[in-house]
Amino acid sequence: MKKKLLFFTPLFMLLGVCILLIAGLNQDPKKLASALIDKPVPEFYQANLLEPNQTLSLKNFPKTPFLLNVWGSWCGYCKEEHPLLMEIAKTLPIIGIDYRDNPQKGREMLKKMGNPFLLTIDDSQGELAMKLGVDGAPETYLVDANGIIRYRHSGLLDRETWKNVFLPKIQELVKK
């Protein structure tokens, strides 16, 4: 009896792994949980991309709800979402985090495509992104007036996500 059980053990283990993989495939990769939801943006002191002699920190953040957008000049999706960010910036402040980028290339991209950011943090070493738990660019965080992260979106921010996810969450924040 024990020999039969030992014989089938690898098969049971393989079935278990397959079940876990199938369950993972059914998850929406854009709905990544973040350990920082409902927690403050981590403390940082980093250079302003456009004025490298200026150090930015949490005290420079707006005292109203805003977006925190992780981007890079090397990122194709970041360039694709950039026109939407330009529109959003007319009604909501956006802080940019230039992630693992050559600062000069980041400045050139903003000069060429326009600058939707109230402030742009030079995160060429990825320090702030690591504290935020960034998986890659683009990522967009909704932050409330008190600096608390309320939502995280990983990947391209498109009009549908903006309209159906972000706007209702922003309206909720403004009511409070």
Disulfide bonds with the S-S distance in Angstrom:
Cys75-Cys78 2.41
